[in-house]
Amino acid sequence: MTKRLQVLLEDDELAEIQELARRRRQTTAAWVREALRKAREETVYPDAIRKLRAVREASSFSYPVADIEPMLGEIEMGYSGELPT
């Protein structure tokens, strides 16, 4: 099943794409489909294993923590320019 995709382009941008398609003896639609397929193939998605490794490594460290209410109060003081004592 095919679906229609509507993309709005500036006049000069569309004219450039039409010229590129004409040079390759393609319709504008065929050129756009080809460009989208190529872009999709070239897109690199981060590896889930690398993400999980980074999360596990980060969770192995001991970071300073505070209760949420004092922390939010300090953040608000920072926004207002007050310094905690």
PDB file of N, CA, C and O in Angstrom:
ATOM      1  N   MET A   1       0.846  -1.176   0.000  1.00  0.00           N
ATOM      2  CA  MET A   1       0.000   0.000   0.000  1.00  0.00           C
ATOM      3  C   MET A   1       0.895   1.244   0.000  1.00  0.00           C
ATOM      4  O   MET A   1       1.888   1.297   0.725  1.00  0.00           O
ATOM      5  N   THR A   2       0.557   2.200  -0.778  1.00  0.00           N
ATOM      6  CA  THR A   2       1.327   3.444  -0.820  1.00  0.00           C
ATOM      7  C   THR A   2       0.536   4.554  -0.149  1.00  0.00           C
ATOM      8  O   THR A   2      -0.695   4.533  -0.118  1.00  0.00           O
ATOM      9  N   LYS A   3       1.257   5.510   0.379  1.00  0.00           N
ATOM     10  CA  LYS A   3       0.650   6.669   1.041  1.00  0.00           C
ATOM     11  C   LYS A   3       1.228   7.929   0.420  1.00  0.00           C
ATOM     12  O   LYS A   3       2.354   7.933  -0.078  1.00  0.00           O
ATOM     13  N   ARG A   4       0.457   8.979   0.454  1.00  0.00           N
ATOM     14  CA  ARG A   4       0.892  10.267  -0.077  1.00  0.00           C
ATOM     15  C   ARG A   4       1.550  11.064   1.030  1.00  0.00           C
ATOM     16  O   ARG A   4       1.069  11.077   2.163  1.00  0.00           O
ATOM     17  N   LEU A   5       2.654  11.733   0.705  1.00  0.00           N
ATOM     18  CA  LEU A   5       3.352  12.608   1.627  1.00  0.00           C
ATOM     19  C   LEU A   5       3.405  13.994   1.010  1.00  0.00           C
ATOM     20  O   LEU A   5       3.886  14.160  -0.111  1.00  0.00           O
ATOM     21  N   GLN A   6       2.918  14.978   1.728  1.00  0.00           N
ATOM     22  CA  GLN A   6       2.953  16.350   1.229  1.00  0.00           C
ATOM     23  C   GLN A   6       4.062  17.105   1.948  1.00  0.00           C
ATOM     24  O   GLN A   6       4.107  17.138   3.178  1.00  0.00           O
ATOM     25  N   VAL A   7       4.945  17.704   1.179  1.00  0.00           N
ATOM     26  CA  VAL A   7       6.058  18.479   1.724  1.00  0.00           C
ATOM     27  C   VAL A   7       6.005  19.861   1.090  1.00  0.00           C
ATOM     28  O   VAL A   7       5.957  19.988  -0.134  1.00  0.00           O
ATOM     29  N   LEU A   8       6.015  20.890   1.920  1.00  0.00           N
ATOM     30  CA  LEU A   8       5.978  22.253   1.413  1.00  0.00           C
ATOM     31  C   LEU A   8       7.403  22.775   1.268  1.00  0.00           C
ATOM     32  O   LEU A   8       8.201  22.686   2.200  1.00  0.00           O
ATOM     33  N   LEU A   9       7.714  23.316   0.104  1.00  0.00           N
ATOM     34  CA  LEU A   9       9.045  23.830  -0.189  1.00  0.00           C
ATOM     35  C   LEU A   9       8.937  25.260  -0.707  1.00  0.00           C
ATOM     36  O   LEU A   9       7.924  25.656  -1.284  1.00  0.00           O
ATOM     37  N   GLU A  10       9.983  26.007  -0.492  1.00  0.00           N
ATOM     38  CA  GLU A  10      10.068  27.336  -1.097  1.00  0.00           C
ATOM     39  C   GLU A  10      10.208  27.162  -2.616  1.00  0.00           C
ATOM     40  O   GLU A  10      10.691  26.130  -3.081  1.00  0.00           O
ATOM     41  N   ASP A  11       9.790  28.157  -3.373  1.00  0.00           N
ATOM     42  CA  ASP A  11       9.826  28.069  -4.833  1.00  0.00           C
ATOM     43  C   ASP A  11      11.222  27.753  -5.363  1.00  0.00           C
ATOM     44  O   ASP A  11      11.382  26.895  -6.231  1.00  0.00           O
ATOM     45  N   ASP A  12      12.225  28.445  -4.842  1.00  0.00           N
ATOM     46  CA  ASP A  12      13.587  28.229  -5.352  1.00  0.00           C
ATOM     47  C   ASP A  12      14.107  26.848  -4.997  1.00  0.00           C
ATOM     48  O   ASP A  12      14.841  26.242  -5.777  1.00  0.00           O
ATOM     49  N   GLU A  13      13.736  26.345  -3.832  1.00  0.00           N
ATOM     50  CA  GLU A  13      14.171  25.011  -3.419  1.00  0.00           C
ATOM     51  C   GLU A  13      13.528  23.946  -4.311  1.00  0.00           C
ATOM     52  O   GLU A  13      14.195  23.006  -4.744  1.00  0.00           O
ATOM     53  N   LEU A  14      12.239  24.097  -4.580  1.00  0.00           N
ATOM     54  CA  LEU A  14      11.550  23.159  -5.460  1.00  0.00           C
ATOM     55  C   LEU A  14      12.140  23.207  -6.864  1.00  0.00           C
ATOM     56  O   LEU A  14      12.334  22.163  -7.487  1.00  0.00           O
ATOM     57  N   ALA A  15      12.423  24.392  -7.365  1.00  0.00           N
ATOM     58  CA  ALA A  15      13.000  24.529  -8.700  1.00  0.00           C
ATOM     59  C   ALA A  15      14.344  23.811  -8.786  1.00  0.00           C
ATOM     60  O   ALA A  15      14.650  23.177  -9.796  1.00  0.00           O
ATOM     61  N   GLU A  16      15.143  23.912  -7.729  1.00  0.00           N
ATOM     62  CA  GLU A  16      16.448  23.233  -7.719  1.00  0.00           C
ATOM     63  C   GLU A  16      16.272  21.716  -7.732  1.00  0.00           C
ATOM     64  O   GLU A  16      16.983  21.012  -8.448  1.00  0.00           O
ATOM     65  N   ILE A  17      15.333  21.218  -6.947  1.00  0.00           N
ATOM     66  CA  ILE A  17      15.074  19.775  -6.914  1.00  0.00           C
ATOM     67  C   ILE A  17      14.551  19.300  -8.266  1.00  0.00           C
ATOM     68  O   ILE A  17      14.952  18.243  -8.752  1.00  0.00           O
ATOM     69  N   GLN A  18      13.659  20.075  -8.871  1.00  0.00           N
ATOM     70  CA  GLN A  18      13.142  19.704 -10.191  1.00  0.00           C
ATOM     71  C   GLN A  18      14.263  19.666 -11.223  1.00  0.00           C
ATOM     72  O   GLN A  18      14.278  18.786 -12.084  1.00  0.00           O
ATOM     73  N   GLU A  19      15.191  20.599 -11.149  1.00  0.00           N
ATOM     74  CA  GLU A  19      16.319  20.624 -12.085  1.00  0.00           C
ATOM     75  C   GLU A  19      17.224  19.404 -11.874  1.00  0.00           C
ATOM     76  O   GLU A  19      17.682  18.790 -12.838  1.00  0.00           O
ATOM     77  N   LEU A  20      17.476  19.063 -10.617  1.00  0.00           N
ATOM     78  CA  LEU A  20      18.291  17.880 -10.332  1.00  0.00           C
ATOM     79  C   LEU A  20      17.624  16.618 -10.874  1.00  0.00           C
ATOM     80  O   LEU A  20      18.292  15.754 -11.442  1.00  0.00           O
ATOM     81  N   ALA A  21      16.315  16.515 -10.700  1.00  0.00           N
ATOM     82  CA  ALA A  21      15.580  15.364 -11.217  1.00  0.00           C
ATOM     83  C   ALA A  21      15.631  15.335 -12.744  1.00  0.00           C
ATOM     84  O   ALA A  21      15.825  14.278 -13.345  1.00  0.00           O
ATOM     85  N   ARG A  22      15.456  16.499 -13.366  1.00  0.00           N
ATOM     86  CA  ARG A  22      15.485  16.577 -14.829  1.00  0.00           C
ATOM     87  C   ARG A  22      16.826  16.107 -15.375  1.00  0.00           C
ATOM     88  O   ARG A  22      16.879  15.382 -16.368  1.00  0.00           O
ATOM     89  N   ARG A  23      17.914  16.523 -14.721  1.00  0.00           N
ATOM     90  CA  ARG A  23      19.252  16.121 -15.165  1.00  0.00           C
ATOM     91  C   ARG A  23      19.444  14.613 -15.108  1.00  0.00           C
ATOM     92  O   ARG A  23      20.198  14.047 -15.900  1.00  0.00           O
ATOM     93  N   ARG A  24      18.767  13.968 -14.179  1.00  0.00           N
ATOM     94  CA  ARG A  24      18.878  12.513 -14.054  1.00  0.00           C
ATOM     95  C   ARG A  24      17.772  11.795 -14.815  1.00  0.00           C
ATOM     96  O   ARG A  24      17.642  10.572 -14.746  1.00  0.00           O
ATOM     97  N   ARG A  25      16.980  12.577 -15.542  1.00  0.00           N
ATOM     98  CA  ARG A  25      15.863  12.040 -16.317  1.00  0.00           C
ATOM     99  C   ARG A  25      14.895  11.255 -15.445  1.00  0.00           C
ATOM    100  O   ARG A  25      14.472  10.147 -15.775  1.00  0.00           O
ATOM    101  N   GLN A  26      14.564  11.879 -14.315  1.00  0.00           N
ATOM    102  CA  GLN A  26      13.620  11.301 -13.366  1.00  0.00           C
ATOM    103  C   GLN A  26      12.500  12.303 -13.137  1.00  0.00           C
ATOM    104  O   GLN A  26      12.638  13.499 -13.392  1.00  0.00           O
ATOM    105  N   THR A  27      11.395  11.777 -12.651  1.00  0.00           N
ATOM    106  CA  THR A  27      10.359  12.691 -12.185  1.00  0.00           C
ATOM    107  C   THR A  27      10.822  13.273 -10.851  1.00  0.00           C
ATOM    108  O   THR A  27      11.695  12.712 -10.188  1.00  0.00           O
ATOM    109  N   THR A  28      10.238  14.382 -10.474  1.00  0.00           N
ATOM    110  CA  THR A  28      10.566  14.981  -9.186  1.00  0.00           C
ATOM    111  C   THR A  28      10.231  14.004  -8.062  1.00  0.00           C
ATOM    112  O   THR A  28      10.996  13.871  -7.108  1.00  0.00           O
ATOM    113  N   ALA A  29       9.098  13.324  -8.170  1.00  0.00           N
ATOM    114  CA  ALA A  29       8.680  12.368  -7.142  1.00  0.00           C
ATOM    115  C   ALA A  29       9.687  11.232  -7.004  1.00  0.00           C
ATOM    116  O   ALA A  29      10.024  10.830  -5.890  1.00  0.00           O
ATOM    117  N   ALA A  30      10.172  10.710  -8.138  1.00  0.00           N
ATOM    118  CA  ALA A  30      11.151   9.616  -8.098  1.00  0.00           C
ATOM    119  C   ALA A  30      12.448  10.092  -7.450  1.00  0.00           C
ATOM    120  O   ALA A  30      13.054   9.374  -6.655  1.00  0.00           O
ATOM    121  N   TRP A  31      12.871  11.315  -7.799  1.00  0.00           N
ATOM    122  CA  TRP A  31      14.104  11.858  -7.213  1.00  0.00           C
ATOM    123  C   TRP A  31      13.963  12.003  -5.698  1.00  0.00           C
ATOM    124  O   TRP A  31      14.876  11.657  -4.949  1.00  0.00           O
ATOM    125  N   VAL A  32      12.817  12.514  -5.254  1.00  0.00           N
ATOM    126  CA  VAL A  32      12.584  12.712  -3.819  1.00  0.00           C
ATOM    127  C   VAL A  32      12.538  11.369  -3.100  1.00  0.00           C
ATOM    128  O   VAL A  32      13.129  11.225  -2.029  1.00  0.00           O
ATOM    129  N   ARG A  33      11.845  10.381  -3.670  1.00  0.00           N
ATOM    130  CA  ARG A  33      11.802   9.053  -3.040  1.00  0.00           C
ATOM    131  C   ARG A  33      13.200   8.482  -2.898  1.00  0.00           C
ATOM    132  O   ARG A  33      13.548   7.936  -1.851  1.00  0.00           O
ATOM    133  N   GLU A  34      14.001   8.605  -3.943  1.00  0.00           N
ATOM    134  CA  GLU A  34      15.373   8.095  -3.917  1.00  0.00           C
ATOM    135  C   GLU A  34      16.201   8.818  -2.848  1.00  0.00           C
ATOM    136  O   GLU A  34      16.956   8.183  -2.112  1.00  0.00           O
ATOM    137  N   ALA A  35      16.057  10.136  -2.766  1.00  0.00           N
ATOM    138  CA  ALA A  35      16.801  10.916  -1.777  1.00  0.00           C
ATOM    139  C   ALA A  35      16.392  10.522  -0.358  1.00  0.00           C
ATOM    140  O   ALA A  35      17.243  10.418   0.526  1.00  0.00           O
ATOM    141  N   LEU A  36      15.103  10.305  -0.138  1.00  0.00           N
ATOM    142  CA  LEU A  36      14.638   9.904   1.190  1.00  0.00           C
ATOM    143  C   LEU A  36      15.136   8.503   1.547  1.00  0.00           C
ATOM    144  O   LEU A  36      15.533   8.265   2.688  1.00  0.00           O
ATOM    145  N   ARG A  37      15.120   7.584   0.601  1.00  0.00           N
ATOM    146  CA  ARG A  37      15.645   6.233   0.861  1.00  0.00           C
ATOM    147  C   ARG A  37      17.124   6.285   1.222  1.00  0.00           C
ATOM    148  O   ARG A  37      17.569   5.630   2.164  1.00  0.00           O
ATOM    149  N   LYS A  38      17.871   7.064   0.466  1.00  0.00           N
ATOM    150  CA  LYS A  38      19.308   7.184   0.731  1.00  0.00           C
ATOM    151  C   LYS A  38      19.555   7.792   2.111  1.00  0.00           C
ATOM    152  O   LYS A  38      20.417   7.313   2.848  1.00  0.00           O
ATOM    153  N   ALA A  39      18.818   8.828   2.464  1.00  0.00           N
ATOM    154  CA  ALA A  39      18.967   9.459   3.774  1.00  0.00           C
ATOM    155  C   ALA A  39      18.619   8.471   4.883  1.00  0.00           C
ATOM    156  O   ALA A  39      19.290   8.431   5.914  1.00  0.00           O
ATOM    157  N   ARG A  40      17.579   7.679   4.676  1.00  0.00           N
ATOM    158  CA  ARG A  40      17.179   6.694   5.678  1.00  0.00           C
ATOM    159  C   ARG A  40      18.257   5.630   5.861  1.00  0.00           C
ATOM    160  O   ARG A  40      18.533   5.220   6.988  1.00  0.00           O
ATOM    161  N   GLU A  41      18.866   5.180   4.773  1.00  0.00           N
ATOM    162  CA  GLU A  41      19.926   4.169   4.846  1.00  0.00           C
ATOM    163  C   GLU A  41      21.173   4.706   5.537  1.00  0.00           C
ATOM    164  O   GLU A  41      21.880   3.962   6.217  1.00  0.00           O
ATOM    165  N   GLU A  42      21.442   5.994   5.365  1.00  0.00           N
ATOM    166  CA  GLU A  42      22.654   6.588   5.934  1.00  0.00           C
ATOM    167  C   GLU A  42      22.491   7.010   7.385  1.00  0.00           C
ATOM    168  O   GLU A  42      23.474   7.343   8.047  1.00  0.00           O
ATOM    169  N   THR A  43      21.261   7.000   7.886  1.00  0.00           N
ATOM    170  CA  THR A  43      21.021   7.410   9.261  1.00  0.00           C
ATOM    171  C   THR A  43      21.531   6.345  10.208  1.00  0.00           C
ATOM    172  O   THR A  43      21.176   5.171  10.098  1.00  0.00           O
ATOM    173  N   VAL A  44      22.374   6.771  11.144  1.00  0.00           N
ATOM    174  CA  VAL A  44      22.948   5.844  12.113  1.00  0.00           C
ATOM    175  C   VAL A  44      22.212   6.018  13.433  1.00  0.00           C
ATOM    176  O   VAL A  44      22.122   7.122  13.971  1.00  0.00           O
ATOM    177  N   TYR A  45      21.697   4.931  13.935  1.00  0.00           N
ATOM    178  CA  TYR A  45      21.016   4.955  15.218  1.00  0.00           C
ATOM    179  C   TYR A  45      21.967   4.427  16.281  1.00  0.00           C
ATOM    180  O   TYR A  45      22.668   3.439  16.059  1.00  0.00           O
ATOM    181  N   PRO A  46      21.992   5.084  17.437  1.00  0.00           N
ATOM    182  CA  PRO A  46      22.878   4.615  18.500  1.00  0.00           C
ATOM    183  C   PRO A  46      22.563   3.171  18.881  1.00  0.00           C
ATOM    184  O   PRO A  46      21.405   2.755  18.921  1.00  0.00           O
ATOM    185  N   ASP A  47      23.601   2.440  19.152  1.00  0.00           N
ATOM    186  CA  ASP A  47      23.488   1.042  19.525  1.00  0.00           C
ATOM    187  C   ASP A  47      22.932   0.942  20.947  1.00  0.00           C
ATOM    188  O   ASP A  47      23.443   1.597  21.855  1.00  0.00           O
ATOM    189  N   ALA A  48      21.901   0.137  21.147  1.00  0.00           N
ATOM    190  CA  ALA A  48      21.274  -0.002  22.466  1.00  0.00           C
ATOM    191  C   ALA A  48      22.262  -0.554  23.483  1.00  0.00           C
ATOM    192  O   ALA A  48      22.213  -0.171  24.653  1.00  0.00           O
ATOM    193  N   ILE A  49      23.137  -1.423  23.075  1.00  0.00           N
ATOM    194  CA  ILE A  49      24.109  -2.004  23.998  1.00  0.00           C
ATOM    195  C   ILE A  49      25.050  -0.922  24.519  1.00  0.00           C
ATOM    196  O   ILE A  49      25.386  -0.912  25.703  1.00  0.00           O
ATOM    197  N   ARG A  50      25.474  -0.017  23.649  1.00  0.00           N
ATOM    198  CA  ARG A  50      26.340   1.090  24.095  1.00  0.00           C
ATOM    199  C   ARG A  50      25.615   1.980  25.087  1.00  0.00           C
ATOM    200  O   ARG A  50      26.210   2.422  26.070  1.00  0.00           O
ATOM    201  N   LYS A  51      24.336   2.250  24.844  1.00  0.00           N
ATOM    202  CA  LYS A  51      23.557   3.076  25.764  1.00  0.00           C
ATOM    203  C   LYS A  51      23.457   2.403  27.134  1.00  0.00           C
ATOM    204  O   LYS A  51      23.673   3.043  28.163  1.00  0.00           O
ATOM    205  N   LEU A  52      23.132   1.120  27.137  1.00  0.00           N
ATOM    206  CA  LEU A  52      23.002   0.396  28.401  1.00  0.00           C
ATOM    207  C   LEU A  52      24.327   0.357  29.153  1.00  0.00           C
ATOM    208  O   LEU A  52      24.352   0.505  30.375  1.00  0.00           O
ATOM    209  N   ARG A  53      25.418   0.161  28.435  1.00  0.00           N
ATOM    210  CA  ARG A  53      26.741   0.151  29.062  1.00  0.00           C
ATOM    211  C   ARG A  53      27.024   1.494  29.726  1.00  0.00           C
ATOM    212  O   ARG A  53      27.544   1.540  30.841  1.00  0.00           O
ATOM    213  N   ALA A  54      26.683   2.580  29.050  1.00  0.00           N
ATOM    214  CA  ALA A  54      26.907   3.918  29.607  1.00  0.00           C
ATOM    215  C   ALA A  54      26.063   4.141  30.861  1.00  0.00           C
ATOM    216  O   ALA A  54      26.541   4.728  31.832  1.00  0.00           O
ATOM    217  N   VAL A  55      24.822   3.680  30.847  1.00  0.00           N
ATOM    218  CA  VAL A  55      23.956   3.828  32.016  1.00  0.00           C
ATOM    219  C   VAL A  55      24.503   3.008  33.182  1.00  0.00           C
ATOM    220  O   VAL A  55      24.550   3.484  34.317  1.00  0.00           O
ATOM    221  N   ARG A  56      24.914   1.778  32.896  1.00  0.00           N
ATOM    222  CA  ARG A  56      25.469   0.938  33.970  1.00  0.00           C
ATOM    223  C   ARG A  56      26.738   1.550  34.547  1.00  0.00           C
ATOM    224  O   ARG A  56      26.939   1.548  35.762  1.00  0.00           O
ATOM    225  N   GLU A  57      27.586   2.071  33.678  1.00  0.00           N
ATOM    226  CA  GLU A  57      28.825   2.692  34.158  1.00  0.00           C
ATOM    227  C   GLU A  57      28.521   3.925  35.005  1.00  0.00           C
ATOM    228  O   GLU A  57      29.125   4.115  36.061  1.00  0.00           O
ATOM    229  N   ALA A  58      27.606   4.749  34.558  1.00  0.00           N
ATOM    230  CA  ALA A  58      27.258   5.954  35.308  1.00  0.00           C
ATOM    231  C   ALA A  58      26.654   5.601  36.658  1.00  0.00           C
ATOM    232  O   ALA A  58      26.911   6.285  37.649  1.00  0.00           O
ATOM    233  N   SER A  59      25.857   4.545  36.708  1.00  0.00           N
ATOM    234  CA  SER A  59      25.220   4.175  37.975  1.00  0.00           C
ATOM    235  C   SER A  59      26.202   3.555  38.952  1.00  0.00           C
ATOM    236  O   SER A  59      25.877   3.399  40.129  1.00  0.00           O
ATOM    237  N   SER A  60      27.387   3.200  38.500  1.00  0.00           N
ATOM    238  CA  SER A  60      28.378   2.603  39.405  1.00  0.00           C
ATOM    239  C   SER A  60      29.117   3.669  40.216  1.00  0.00           C
ATOM    240  O   SER A  60      29.791   3.338  41.192  1.00  0.00           O
ATOM    241  N   PHE A  61      29.000   4.936  39.830  1.00  0.00           N
ATOM    242  CA  PHE A  61      29.673   6.014  40.552  1.00  0.00           C
ATOM    243  C   PHE A  61      28.820   6.490  41.707  1.00  0.00           C
ATOM    244  O   PHE A  61      27.604   6.296  41.725  1.00  0.00           O
ATOM    245  N   SER A  62      29.466   7.109  42.658  1.00  0.00           N
ATOM    246  CA  SER A  62      28.761   7.649  43.814  1.00  0.00           C
ATOM    247  C   SER A  62      28.695   9.166  43.663  1.00  0.00           C
ATOM    248  O   SER A  62      29.693   9.862  43.846  1.00  0.00           O
ATOM    249  N   TYR A  63      27.521   9.661  43.330  1.00  0.00           N
ATOM    250  CA  TYR A  63      27.332  11.086  43.137  1.00  0.00           C
ATOM    251  C   TYR A  63      26.707  11.688  44.394  1.00  0.00           C
ATOM    252  O   TYR A  63      25.972  11.004  45.104  1.00  0.00           O
ATOM    253  N   PRO A  64      26.990  12.958  44.675  1.00  0.00           N
ATOM    254  CA  PRO A  64      26.341  13.577  45.838  1.00  0.00           C
ATOM    255  C   PRO A  64      24.844  13.729  45.556  1.00  0.00           C
ATOM    256  O   PRO A  64      24.432  14.065  44.446  1.00  0.00           O
ATOM    257  N   VAL A  65      24.062  13.476  46.572  1.00  0.00           N
ATOM    258  CA  VAL A  65      22.612  13.573  46.426  1.00  0.00           C
ATOM    259  C   VAL A  65      22.049  14.393  47.574  1.00  0.00           C
ATOM    260  O   VAL A  65      22.709  14.588  48.595  1.00  0.00           O
ATOM    261  N   ALA A  66      20.843  14.863  47.401  1.00  0.00           N
ATOM    262  CA  ALA A  66      20.156  15.614  48.452  1.00  0.00           C
ATOM    263  C   ALA A  66      18.683  15.293  48.362  1.00  0.00           C
ATOM    264  O   ALA A  66      18.202  14.756  47.363  1.00  0.00           O
ATOM    265  N   ASP A  67      17.968  15.635  49.434  1.00  0.00           N
ATOM    266  CA  ASP A  67      16.524  15.504  49.376  1.00  0.00           C
ATOM    267  C   ASP A  67      16.005  16.526  48.362  1.00  0.00           C
ATOM    268  O   ASP A  67      16.606  17.583  48.168  1.00  0.00           O
ATOM    269  N   ILE A  68      14.899  16.201  47.727  1.00  0.00           N
ATOM    270  CA  ILE A  68      14.401  17.019  46.629  1.00  0.00           C
ATOM    271  C   ILE A  68      14.012  18.429  47.062  1.00  0.00           C
ATOM    272  O   ILE A  68      14.295  19.382  46.336  1.00  0.00           O
ATOM    273  N   GLU A  69      13.380  18.593  48.211  1.00  0.00           N
ATOM    274  CA  GLU A  69      12.925  19.925  48.622  1.00  0.00           C
ATOM    275  C   GLU A  69      14.095  20.903  48.817  1.00  0.00           C
ATOM    276  O   GLU A  69      14.050  22.007  48.275  1.00  0.00           O
ATOM    277  N   PRO A  70      15.156  20.527  49.584  1.00  0.00           N
ATOM    278  CA  PRO A  70      16.292  21.460  49.692  1.00  0.00           C
ATOM    279  C   PRO A  70      16.950  21.737  48.340  1.00  0.00           C
ATOM    280  O   PRO A  70      17.386  22.857  48.071  1.00  0.00           O
ATOM    281  N   MET A  71      17.019  20.705  47.489  1.00  0.00           N
ATOM    282  CA  MET A  71      17.638  20.887  46.182  1.00  0.00           C
ATOM    283  C   MET A  71      16.840  21.885  45.338  1.00  0.00           C
ATOM    284  O   MET A  71      17.418  22.763  44.698  1.00  0.00           O
ATOM    285  N   LEU A  72      15.511  21.745  45.339  1.00  0.00           N
ATOM    286  CA  LEU A  72      14.679  22.681  44.576  1.00  0.00           C
ATOM    287  C   LEU A  72      14.792  24.092  45.136  1.00  0.00           C
ATOM    288  O   LEU A  72      14.782  25.069  44.387  1.00  0.00           O
ATOM    289  N   GLY A  73      14.899  24.194  46.468  1.00  0.00           N
ATOM    290  CA  GLY A  73      15.073  25.508  47.085  1.00  0.00           C
ATOM    291  C   GLY A  73      16.379  26.164  46.654  1.00  0.00           C
ATOM    292  O   GLY A  73      16.417  27.365  46.388  1.00  0.00           O
ATOM    293  N   GLU A  74      17.449  25.374  46.586  1.00  0.00           N
ATOM    294  CA  GLU A  74      18.737  25.915  46.148  1.00  0.00           C
ATOM    295  C   GLU A  74      18.684  26.335  44.679  1.00  0.00           C
ATOM    296  O   GLU A  74      19.287  27.336  44.292  1.00  0.00           O
ATOM    297  N   ILE A  75      17.974  25.579  43.881  1.00  0.00           N
ATOM    298  CA  ILE A  75      17.832  25.939  42.466  1.00  0.00           C
ATOM    299  C   ILE A  75      17.101  27.272  42.348  1.00  0.00           C
ATOM    300  O   ILE A  75      17.519  28.146  41.589  1.00  0.00           O
ATOM    301  N   GLU A  76      16.017  27.429  43.094  1.00  0.00           N
ATOM    302  CA  GLU A  76      15.269  28.685  43.068  1.00  0.00           C
ATOM    303  C   GLU A  76      16.126  29.856  43.531  1.00  0.00           C
ATOM    304  O   GLU A  76      16.067  30.942  42.953  1.00  0.00           O
ATOM    305  N   MET A  77      16.941  29.629  44.596  1.00  0.00           N
ATOM    306  CA  MET A  77      17.829  30.690  45.070  1.00  0.00           C
ATOM    307  C   MET A  77      18.834  31.076  43.981  1.00  0.00           C
ATOM    308  O   MET A  77      19.183  32.247  43.832  1.00  0.00           O
ATOM    309  N   GLY A  78      19.288  30.086  43.233  1.00  0.00           N
ATOM    310  CA  GLY A  78      20.218  30.363  42.138  1.00  0.00           C
ATOM    311  C   GLY A  78      19.574  31.206  41.060  1.00  0.00           C
ATOM    312  O   GLY A  78      20.209  32.110  40.517  1.00  0.00           O
ATOM    313  N   TYR A  79      18.305  30.919  40.738  1.00  0.00           N
ATOM    314  CA  TYR A  79      17.597  31.714  39.734  1.00  0.00           C
ATOM    315  C   TYR A  79      17.389  33.147  40.197  1.00  0.00           C
ATOM    316  O   TYR A  79      17.457  34.083  39.400  1.00  0.00           O
ATOM    317  N   SER A  80      17.134  33.313  41.493  1.00  0.00           N
ATOM    318  CA  SER A  80      16.844  34.645  41.996  1.00  0.00           C
ATOM    319  C   SER A  80      18.117  35.444  42.311  1.00  0.00           C
ATOM    320  O   SER A  80      18.045  36.636  42.608  1.00  0.00           O
ATOM    321  N   GLY A  81      19.274  34.788  42.247  1.00  0.00           N
ATOM    322  CA  GLY A  81      20.530  35.477  42.509  1.00  0.00           C
ATOM    323  C   GLY A  81      20.955  35.397  43.957  1.00  0.00           C
ATOM    324  O   GLY A  81      22.030  35.886  44.307  1.00  0.00           O
ATOM    325  N   GLU A  82      20.142  34.791  44.815  1.00  0.00           N
ATOM    326  CA  GLU A  82      20.522  34.640  46.217  1.00  0.00           C
ATOM    327  C   GLU A  82      21.516  33.486  46.331  1.00  0.00           C
ATOM    328  O   GLU A  82      21.442  32.519  45.574  1.00  0.00           O
ATOM    329  N   LEU A  83      22.417  33.589  47.254  1.00  0.00           N
ATOM    330  CA  LEU A  83      23.367  32.502  47.502  1.00  0.00           C
ATOM    331  C   LEU A  83      22.996  31.783  48.781  1.00  0.00           C
ATOM    332  O   LEU A  83      22.661  32.420  49.780  1.00  0.00           O
ATOM    333  N   PRO A  84      23.051  30.453  48.762  1.00  0.00           N
ATOM    334  CA  PRO A  84      22.734  29.724  49.997  1.00  0.00           C
ATOM    335  C   PRO A  84      23.814  29.981  51.036  1.00  0.00           C
ATOM    336  O   PRO A  84      24.981  30.182  50.698  1.00  0.00           O
ATOM    337  N   THR A  85      23.411  29.974  52.323  1.00  0.00           N
ATOM    338  CA  THR A  85      24.370  30.207  53.411  1.00  0.00           C
ATOM    339  C   THR A  85      24.791  28.920  54.036  1.00  0.00           C
ATOM    340  O   THR A  85      25.595  28.920  54.968  1.00  0.00           O
TER     341      THR A  85
END
